[in-house]
Amino acid sequence: MRGALQEWIWGIFVSGTMGEEIAVAALQDGAQDYLVKTNLKRLVPAVQRALREADERKQRKLMEQQVQQLRKFEAIGKLAGGIAHDFNNVIGAILGWAEMGCEEAKPGTSLHDRFHKIRDQSLWAARLTSQLLAFARRQVLQPRNIDLNALAVEGVGLLRRLIGVQIEVRVLTAPDLRVTLADPTQIEQVLMNLCLNARDAMPEGGQLIIETQNVEVDEEYCRTYPYARPGSYVLLTVSDTGVGMDAATAERVFEPFFTTKEVGKGTGLGLATVYGIVKQHGGFIHLYSEPGKGTTFRIYLPAGTGVPVPREPKNDEQRPKGTETILLAEDNDGLREAAYEMLQILGYHVILATNGAEATELLKANGGRIDLAILDVVMPGLSGPAAYSQMAAFQPDLRVIFATGYTAETVSLNSTLEKGIPILQKPYSLKNLGQIVRSTLDCPSFTSISNDPSLKSADEEPR
């Protein structure tokens, strides 16, 4: 009898001759109760209690498993985010030198071709670090009120060529969908990754359904799924009729570098990126899948208020130039040198600083000749935001760009993001650098934030 009761299966022993020793042994083996045949009036209450306690134990076990998985993801995320953050400065320097090499080398030569290949590999490495930072929830977000319906329709239109004609795509949008406060570029990445994952699950064709709706998540749902939080959400559902996955695969599907594809067919970062982006937006994901029955991803994003903000048109100008004076403060030697030469190629006069304190002194020494400061967010001694607070007190009309590759660095910059202060995300290309510098210098409504108390802290740790 001992060990006979399996997990989730609970029993009640009924006997006509049960003694005390047998009863104790039955309870030790997992029985919920024991009854003597001469007293079966307790049978129905005993069964009800056993079912209730079995369900409670099952829910506790499920919650323990989910909490353990969240802790594992948190640990992996910290490691991945730290690695990606350190790589960003290195990749930024390599990308900068490669682009400048492409500019200087004569087209059609082997030297130009080699620089071009280095640049392409740098961009690929930058995408990988971006995905790692997304999983670690350390991407720099630039949220705004978005219309998820419009984003879904536009995104699927761009993806149809990649999805293929053998897959039927249906988009079902809710007519009364609420806005959600999100970074549209990141949410587009979520949709693209889910759609491409669905495509790969339907090699022989099938149906892909994308649906939006408003939902309310209550306390009862959260008791079953402890990663959820009660409230109003905008729900994005992506379903396919593909091969599906078993429970063991579904449990690991959001882990970075986990993939069921052949070697060379994927990085294993697509769904990990989705997980990180959704979590960083304050949402959560519910996955349901069965082998041979397809897969459904439900993405819950917190509902917002107000109206959607239209996206700014992309500027395709390759290299906007200028002649202004720029103060560049960056503590990484390689990236500082690369950015210095890139700004010179763009026509600007550049003054270099290795930390925030030096940048502040250089600004004061140049008596109002500096038009723009590009400040790394975290530097030894005096951080970029703290340095700007001192600079703007001395020169209120000073324009600024904060450079960062790590969302933990931007915690103190929430108010600056709300006021439209530009953020230059590392690693950046010559084109990115040129466009953000020119747009910041040309912006007629730049707002100084010198009195922002969140910028006063100077106790940043050096990287």
ROZABA-423422 format. One line per 10 residues: number of its first residue (from 1); for each residue x, y negated, z negated of C-alpha. Coordinates in nm, 2 decimals, padded with zeros to 4 digits. Example, Ala and Ser with C-alpha at 12.3 -4.5 7.8 and 13.67 -1.06 7.14 Angstrom:
2
1	01.23:00.45:-00.78 | 01.37:00.11:-00.71;
//
This chain:
463
1	00.00:00.00:00.00 | 00.28:-00.24:-00.09 | 00.37:-00.47:00.20 | 00.07:-00.36:00.40 | -00.10:-00.70:00.42 | 00.03:-00.92:00.70 | 00.07:-01.29:00.71 | -00.26:-01.48:00.74 | -00.45:-01.16:00.66 | -00.59:-01.14:00.30;
11	-00.78:-00.85:00.14 | -01.02:-00.77:-00.14 | -00.99:-00.42:-00.30 | -01.31:-00.24:-00.38 | -01.29:00.08:-00.58 | -01.51:00.29:-00.80 | -01.22:00.40:-01.03 | -00.98:00.10:-01.02 | -00.78:00.08:-01.34 | -00.58:-00.21:-01.47;
21	-00.24:-00.09:-01.32 | -00.39:-00.04:-00.97 | -00.56:-00.38:-00.99 | -00.23:-00.55:-01.08 | -00.05:-00.37:-00.80 | -00.31:-00.48:-00.55 | -00.28:-00.85:-00.65 | 00.10:-00.83:-00.63 | 00.07:-00.69:-00.28 | -00.14:-01.00:-00.17;
31	-00.50:-00.90:-00.25 | -00.72:-01.20:-00.32 | -00.94:-01.01:-00.56 | -01.05:-00.67:-00.67 | -01.41:-00.54:-00.73 | -01.56:-00.24:-00.90 | -01.84:-00.08:-00.70 | -02.07:-00.10:-01.00 | -02.04:-00.48:-00.98 | -02.07:-00.58:-00.61;
41	-02.27:-00.89:-00.68 | -01.94:-01.08:-00.68 | -01.86:-00.96:-00.33 | -02.00:-01.26:-00.14 | -01.84:-01.53:-00.37 | -01.51:-01.34:-00.36 | -01.51:-01.32:00.02 | -01.59:-01.69:00.04 | -01.31:-01.78:-00.20 | -01.06:-01.56:-00.02;
51	-01.14:-01.72:00.31 | -01.11:-02.06:00.17 | -00.77:-01.99:00.00 | -00.64:-01.81:00.31 | -00.72:-02.12:00.52 | -00.55:-02.35:00.27 | -00.24:-02.13:00.27 | -00.24:-02.12:00.64 | -00.26:-02.50:00.66 | 00.02:-02.55:00.40;
61	00.24:-02.31:00.60 | 00.16:-02.50:00.93 | 00.24:-02.83:00.76 | 00.57:-02.70:00.62 | 00.67:-02.58:00.97 | 00.58:-02.92:01.12 | 00.77:-03.11:00.85 | 01.08:-02.89:00.90 | 01.07:-02.96:01.27 | 01.04:-03.34:01.22;
71	01.34:-03.33:00.99 | 01.54:-03.13:01.24 | 01.45:-03.38:01.51 | 01.55:-03.67:01.28 | 01.89:-03.51:01.22 | 01.95:-03.44:01.59 | 01.83:-03.79:01.67 | 02.08:-03.96:01.44 | 02.36:-03.76:01.59 | 02.25:-03.82:01.95;
81	02.19:-04.19:01.88 | 02.54:-04.24:01.73 | 02.71:-04.07:02.02 | 02.52:-04.27:02.28 | 02.58:-04.60:02.10 | 02.95:-04.55:02.09 | 02.96:-04.44:02.46 | 02.77:-04.75:02.57 | 03.06:-04.99:02.53 | 03.30:-04.75:02.71;
91	03.05:-04.69:02.99 | 02.99:-05.07:03.02 | 03.36:-05.13:03.07 | 03.40:-04.86:03.33 | 03.09:-04.98:03.52 | 03.22:-05.33:03.52 | 03.56:-05.25:03.65 | 03.41:-05.01:03.91 | 03.17:-05.28:04.04 | 03.45:-05.53:04.07;
101	03.66:-05.28:04.25 | 03.38:-05.23:04.50 | 03.36:-05.60:04.55 | 03.73:-05.64:04.62 | 03.80:-05.33:04.82 | 03.74:-05.34:05.19 | 03.42:-05.15:05.29 | 03.49:-04.83:05.48 | 03.83:-04.76:05.31 | 03.90:-04.47:05.08;
111	03.96:-04.71:04.79 | 03.61:-04.87:04.83 | 03.46:-04.52:04.85 | 03.64:-04.42:04.52 | 03.52:-04.73:04.34 | 03.17:-04.66:04.46 | 03.18:-04.31:04.33 | 03.31:-04.42:03.99 | 03.02:-04.68:03.98 | 02.76:-04.41:04.06;
121	02.90:-04.18:03.79 | 02.90:-04.46:03.54 | 02.53:-04.53:03.62 | 02.45:-04.16:03.58 | 02.63:-04.16:03.24 | 02.44:-04.48:03.14 | 02.11:-04.30:03.22 | 02.21:-04.00:03.00 | 02.30:-04.23:02.71 | 01.97:-04.41:02.76;
131	01.78:-04.08:02.73 | 01.97:-03.99:02.42 | 01.89:-04.33:02.26 | 01.53:-04.29:02.36 | 01.51:-03.95:02.18 | 01.68:-04.11:01.88 | 01.43:-04.39:01.89 | 01.70:-04.65:01.92 | 01.62:-04.80:02.26 | 01.58:-05.17:02.27;
141	01.21:-05.22:02.34 | 01.05:-05.53:02.50 | 00.68:-05.47:02.43 | 00.39:-05.66:02.57 | 00.02:-05.59:02.60 | -00.02:-05.35:02.89 | -00.31:-05.19:03.08 | -00.24:-04.82:03.07 | -00.49:-04.76:03.35 | -00.30:-04.99:03.60;
151	00.03:-04.84:03.49 | -00.10:-04.48:03.55 | -00.25:-04.56:03.89 | 00.06:-04.74:04.00 | 00.30:-04.49:03.86 | 00.13:-04.19:04.03 | 00.13:-04.38:04.36 | 00.51:-04.41:04.34 | 00.55:-04.05:04.23 | 00.33:-03.88:04.49;
161	00.63:-03.82:04.72 | 00.82:-03.66:04.45 | 00.53:-03.45:04.32 | 00.46:-03.30:04.67 | 00.16:-03.24:04.88 | 00.10:-02.89:04.75 | -00.01:-03.03:04.42 | -00.35:-03.20:04.39 | -00.33:-03.51:04.17 | -00.63:-03.66:04.00;
171	-00.63:-03.98:03.79 | -00.93:-04.03:03.56 | -00.92:-04.37:03.39 | -01.15:-04.50:03.12 | -01.34:-04.82:03.24 | -01.33:-04.98:02.89 | -00.97:-04.89:02.80 | -00.81:-05.10:02.53 | -00.47:-05.26:02.57 | -00.16:-05.11:02.40;
181	00.15:-05.30:02.29 | 00.43:-05.12:02.46 | 00.73:-05.16:02.68 | 00.60:-05.09:03.03 | 00.93:-04.96:03.16 | 00.95:-04.71:02.88 | 00.59:-04.59:02.92 | 00.65:-04.55:03.30 | 00.94:-04.33:03.20 | 00.71:-04.12:02.99;
191	00.46:-04.08:03.27 | 00.73:-03.99:03.52 | 00.89:-03.73:03.30 | 00.56:-03.56:03.23 | 00.46:-03.56:03.59 | 00.79:-03.42:03.71 | 00.78:-03.16:03.44 | 00.43:-03.06:03.55 | 00.55:-03.04:03.91 | 00.83:-02.80:03.81;
201	00.58:-02.58:03.63 | 00.37:-02.54:03.95 | 00.62:-02.42:04.22 | 00.33:-02.26:04.42 | 00.11:-02.57:04.39 | -00.17:-02.65:04.15 | -00.36:-02.94:04.00 | -00.22:-03.23:03.80 | -00.47:-03.44:03.60 | -00.39:-03.77:03.44;
211	-00.65:-03.92:03.21 | -00.69:-04.22:02.99 | -00.94:-04.29:02.71 | -00.99:-04.46:02.38 | -00.98:-04.24:02.07 | -01.02:-04.27:01.69 | -00.79:-04.05:01.48 | -00.94:-03.96:01.14 | -00.81:-03.83:00.81 | -00.92:-03.47:00.89;
221	-00.72:-03.46:01.21 | -00.42:-03.59:01.02 | -00.45:-03.32:00.76 | -00.41:-03.06:01.03 | -00.14:-03.25:01.21 | 00.08:-03.44:00.96 | 00.28:-03.62:01.23 | -00.04:-03.82:01.31 | -00.17:-04.13:01.15 | -00.53:-04.24:01.13;
231	-00.64:-04.53:01.35 | -00.74:-04.65:01.69 | -00.54:-04.52:01.98 | -00.51:-04.53:02.36 | -00.48:-04.17:02.48 | -00.28:-04.07:02.79 | -00.33:-03.70:02.88 | -00.12:-03.52:03.14 | -00.24:-03.17:03.23 | -00.13:-02.91:03.48;
241	-00.23:-02.56:03.59 | 00.12:-02.43:03.59 | 00.30:-02.14:03.43 | 00.25:-02.26:03.08 | 00.48:-02.17:02.79 | 00.48:-01.94:02.49 | 00.48:-02.07:02.13 | 00.85:-02.02:02.08 | 00.93:-02.24:02.38 | 00.66:-02.50:02.29;
251	00.82:-02.54:01.95 | 01.16:-02.64:02.10 | 01.05:-02.82:02.41 | 01.12:-03.17:02.27 | 01.48:-03.09:02.16 | 01.75:-03.26:02.36 | 01.94:-03.03:02.60 | 01.68:-02.75:02.56 | 01.56:-02.63:02.90 | 01.41:-02.32:03.05;
261	01.54:-02.42:03.40 | 01.84:-02.28:03.58 | 02.18:-02.42:03.52 | 02.22:-02.74:03.72 | 01.84:-02.79:03.76 | 01.79:-03.02:03.47 | 01.96:-03.19:03.17 | 01.70:-03.09:02.91 | 01.65:-03.45:02.82 | 01.32:-03.53:03.00;
271	01.08:-03.43:02.73 | 01.32:-03.53:02.45 | 01.30:-03.88:02.61 | 00.92:-03.87:02.61 | 00.92:-03.77:02.24 | 01.15:-04.05:02.14 | 00.98:-04.32:02.34 | 00.63:-04.23:02.20 | 00.76:-04.21:01.84 | 00.94:-04.55:01.87;
281	00.61:-04.70:01.99 | 00.44:-04.58:01.67 | 00.25:-04.31:01.86 | 00.26:-03.93:01.85 | 00.23:-03.63:02.09 | 00.01:-03.33:02.08 | 00.11:-03.03:02.30 | -00.11:-02.74:02.40 | 00.01:-02.46:02.63 | -00.04:-02.09:02.70;
291	00.15:-01.87:02.94 | -00.03:-01.85:03.27 | -00.29:-02.12:03.16 | -00.10:-02.44:03.21 | 00.01:-02.72:02.98 | -00.15:-03.03:02.84 | 00.04:-03.32:02.68 | -00.16:-03.58:02.49 | 00.02:-03.91:02.42 | -00.14:-04.13:02.15;
301	-00.03:-04.49:02.16 | -00.16:-04.74:01.91 | -00.44:-04.96:02.05 | -00.39:-05.33:02.05 | -00.59:-05.65:02.09 | -00.60:-05.92:02.35 | -00.56:-05.90:02.72 | -00.29:-05.73:02.94 | 00.02:-05.94:03.02 | 00.11:-05.92:03.39;
311	00.46:-05.80:03.46 | 00.72:-06.04:03.60 | 00.81:-05.97:03.97 | 01.15:-05.81:04.01 | 01.43:-06.04:04.13 | 01.61:-05.86:04.42 | 01.88:-06.13:04.45 | 02.20:-05.94:04.43 | 02.44:-06.19:04.27 | 02.30:-06.53:04.15;
321	02.59:-06.75:04.07 | 02.67:-07.07:03.88 | 02.94:-07.31:03.76 | 02.84:-07.36:03.39 | 03.06:-07.29:03.09 | 02.98:-06.97:02.90 | 03.10:-06.86:02.55 | 03.14:-06.48:02.54 | 03.18:-06.31:02.20 | 03.24:-05.93:02.22;
331	03.45:-05.73:01.98 | 03.51:-05.43:02.21 | 03.83:-05.51:02.40 | 03.75:-05.32:02.72 | 03.39:-05.45:02.76 | 03.50:-05.81:02.67 | 03.77:-05.80:02.95 | 03.53:-05.65:03.20 | 03.25:-05.90:03.12 | 03.50:-06.19:03.13;
341	03.60:-06.10:03.49 | 03.24:-06.04:03.60 | 03.14:-06.38:03.49 | 03.43:-06.53:03.67 | 03.33:-06.35:03.99 | 02.99:-06.51:03.95 | 03.15:-06.85:03.94 | 03.13:-06.94:03.57 | 03.39:-07.09:03.34 | 03.43:-06.85:03.05;
351	03.56:-06.90:02.69 | 03.63:-06.57:02.50 | 03.59:-06.49:02.14 | 03.64:-06.15:01.96 | 03.40:-06.21:01.67 | 03.12:-06.44:01.55 | 03.34:-06.66:01.33 | 03.58:-06.73:01.62 | 03.29:-06.80:01.85 | 03.15:-07.06:01.61;
361	03.48:-07.24:01.58 | 03.53:-07.24:01.96 | 03.18:-07.39:02.01 | 03.26:-07.67:01.76 | 03.60:-07.73:01.92 | 03.45:-07.77:02.27 | 03.22:-08.05:02.16 | 02.90:-07.97:02.35 | 03.07:-07.85:02.67 | 02.93:-07.49:02.63;
371	02.60:-07.43:02.81 | 02.53:-07.07:02.71 | 02.66:-06.82:02.45 | 02.65:-06.45:02.51 | 02.69:-06.29:02.17 | 02.72:-05.92:02.07 | 02.47:-05.85:01.80 | 02.70:-05.66:01.57 | 03.06:-05.79:01.52 | 03.30:-05.78:01.23;
381	03.25:-06.05:00.97 | 02.98:-06.27:01.12 | 02.71:-06.11:01.33 | 02.59:-06.25:01.66 | 02.26:-06.37:01.52 | 02.42:-06.53:01.22 | 02.68:-06.69:01.44 | 02.41:-06.84:01.66 | 02.23:-06.98:01.36 | 02.54:-07.18:01.28;
391	02.60:-07.27:01.64 | 02.25:-07.40:01.70 | 02.27:-07.62:01.39 | 02.57:-07.78:01.55 | 02.43:-07.78:01.91 | 02.05:-07.74:01.90 | 02.02:-07.72:02.28 | 02.25:-07.42:02.31 | 02.11:-07.13:02.50 | 02.19:-06.78:02.39;
401	02.17:-06.42:02.51 | 02.21:-06.14:02.26 | 02.39:-05.83:02.39 | 02.31:-05.49:02.23 | 02.27:-05.12:02.31 | 02.12:-05.01:01.99 | 01.78:-05.08:01.85 | 01.90:-05.06:01.48 | 02.10:-05.37:01.57 | 01.79:-05.56:01.68;
411	01.59:-05.51:01.35 | 01.67:-05.87:01.26 | 01.58:-05.99:01.61 | 01.21:-05.92:01.60 | 01.13:-06.29:01.59 | 01.37:-06.37:01.87 | 01.20:-06.11:02.09 | 00.86:-06.26:02.01 | 00.99:-06.60:02.11 | 01.13:-06.47:02.44;
421	01.50:-06.49:02.36 | 01.67:-06.27:02.62 | 01.83:-05.94:02.53 | 02.11:-05.80:02.75 | 02.10:-05.43:02.71 | 02.43:-05.24:02.73 | 02.57:-05.10:02.95 | 02.50:-05.38:03.20 | 02.60:-05.41:03.56 | 02.73:-05.72:03.75;
431	02.38:-05.77:03.90 | 02.21:-05.74:03.55 | 02.45:-05.98:03.40 | 02.42:-06.23:03.68 | 02.04:-06.23:03.68 | 01.99:-06.27:03.30 | 02.26:-06.55:03.28 | 02.10:-06.74:03.57 | 01.74:-06.70:03.45 | 01.84:-06.81:03.09;
441	02.02:-07.12:03.22 | 01.74:-07.21:03.45 | 01.46:-07.15:03.20 | 01.28:-07.48:03.14 | 01.12:-07.37:02.81 | 01.40:-07.22:02.62 | 01.32:-07.22:02.24 | 01.60:-07.27:01.98 | 01.57:-07.04:01.68 | 01.83:-07.20:01.46;
451	01.59:-07.22:01.16 | 01.49:-06.86:01.18 | 01.57:-06.71:00.83 | 01.61:-06.36:00.98 | 01.94:-06.48:01.14 | 02.11:-06.60:00.83 | 02.25:-06.26:00.72 | 02.62:-06.23:00.79 | 02.70:-05.90:00.61 | 02.71:-05.69:00.93;
461	02.93:-05.38:00.93 | 03.20:-05.37:01.20 | 03.16:-05.10:01.46;
//
